[in-house]
Amino acid sequence: MLQNFVPVNEPLLDGNEKKYLNECIDTGWISSEGSFVKKFEDGIAKVCNRKYGIAVCNGTAALDIAVKSLDLPPGSEVIMPTFTIISCAAAVVKNGLIPVLVDSDSITWNMDIDCIEKKITKKTKAIMIVHIYGLPVDVDPILKLAKKYNLKVIEDAAEAIGQTYNGLSCGSFGDISIFSFYPNKHITTGEGGMVVIDDEVLAEKCRSFRNLCFKKEKRFVHDELGFNYRFTNLQAAVGLAQLEKLTDHVNKKREIGKFYTEQFKDIKFLQLPLEKTGYAQNIYWVYGIVLKDDYPHDAEFVMKELTKKGIGTRPFFWPMHEQPVFKKMGLFEGESYPVAEKIARRGFYIPSGLGITDEQMNFVAEKLREVLHASF
Ligand SMILES: *Cc1c(COP(=O)(O)O)cnc(C)c1O
């Protein structure tokens, strides 16, 4: 690796992480039984105005148990964006349900809300909303549809902790909502995730699924199959320290976004992330860039050139309807979602983690300009 390589993400761990971790080690409380877990769950629940938080080992696991807890009839359809991470569709499929896809809005990259209603059938039982790259999806019209057709809402707010929609917290909108604490999220625990919810019965179900469905009255007896998706006190220790910095982290992300936008806004063939919409100000989970049609290469070319210059990048999500694994299952045959297909091929993101320095951002901006101008 080059000496000056700027990784696509570096976390920022500059608060009480060490102090709380030392407490775990000094007291011997390192498993999921430690007291930081409950504190972290309560802290996150509070941030998004929820009654309960159920911490699990990652965001994918949170989606798995969130979908499972709703207990939808087998074969029910769940409407979701095609442009998202595999975890969303995987949770649906693994629970015996059918993902029904919706294309993206070309400006926000979120699910195109005008395409949802025509996808609703008698078998539709839920909508999974996913806030993409730091801008919330337009929630209100979706909640209205959900009410009209009596659908559950599953909210994937993995990229939107600390974000609001019309002043209300992301993570508060689903019948059940989830977060991830992977190192590129606004709060990290290394690996980690959480289900947040108001319904006490569902919360208890999720706790049970997280912990192998041990029977309360008789341990090692099981009425249902669960998972070991437990979250450790060590993770919670880091999470609690991170949570204390949530506002700082969101502000820093906005500064990163502002800096890059300032640097690139004169380059006509780049589509940059929206700074704000009528309902939210971007919190730039990542700083994504889409190459417009008049630029002669795709994202793969630019990413390769940037790697040579010491800049880490990632491609955009690859749409669910183009996933080989789902094709093999006979899903989404002949379906096409042109916006998602295009941004998947023309989009990538540049180093925008919380640990990035001003010097690194300047370096990234300079090298990206160089690459683009040499190739156009
Ligand atoms: C990161 C992410 C997840 C999954 O989180 P993991 O903790 O990596 O399993 C789910 N959904 C979205 C939208 C994400 O960005």
The ligand as an SDF file (V2000), in Angstrom:
LIG
                    3D

 15 15  0  0  0  0  0  0  0  0999 V2000
  -24.4240   -0.9040    6.9020 C   0  0  0  0  0  0  0  0  0  0  0  0
  -25.7980   -1.1820    6.4940 C   0  0  0  0  0  0  0  0  0  0  0  0
  -26.4910   -2.3340    6.9300 C   0  0  0  0  0  0  0  0  0  0  0  0
  -25.8670   -3.5070    7.5800 C   0  0  0  0  0  0  0  0  0  0  0  0
  -25.1110   -3.3190    8.6450 O   0  0  0  0  0  0  0  0  0  0  0  0
  -23.9960   -4.3530    9.1240 P   0  0  0  0  0  0  0  0  0  0  0  0
  -23.7980   -3.9120   10.5280 O   0  0  0  0  0  0  0  0  0  0  0  0
  -22.8010   -4.1440    8.2620 O   0  0  0  0  0  0  0  0  0  0  0  0
  -24.5450   -5.7200    9.0260 O   0  0  0  0  0  0  0  0  0  0  0  0
  -27.8330   -2.4550    6.6010 C   0  0  0  0  0  0  0  0  0  0  0  0
  -28.4410   -1.5370    5.8700 N   0  0  0  0  0  0  0  0  0  0  0  0
  -27.8050   -0.4510    5.3980 C   0  0  0  0  0  0  0  0  0  0  0  0
  -28.5700    0.5240    4.5810 C   0  0  0  0  0  0  0  0  0  0  0  0
  -26.4550   -0.2480    5.6800 C   0  0  0  0  0  0  0  0  0  0  0  0
  -25.8260    0.8130    5.1830 O   0  0  0  0  0  0  0  0  0  0  0  0
  1  2  1  0
  2  3  1  0
  2 14  2  0
  3  4  1  0
  3 10  2  0
  4  5  1  0
  5  6  1  0
  6  7  2  0
  6  8  1  0
  6  9  1  0
 10 11  1  0
 11 12  2  0
 12 13  1  0
 12 14  1  0
 14 15  1  0
M  END
$$$$
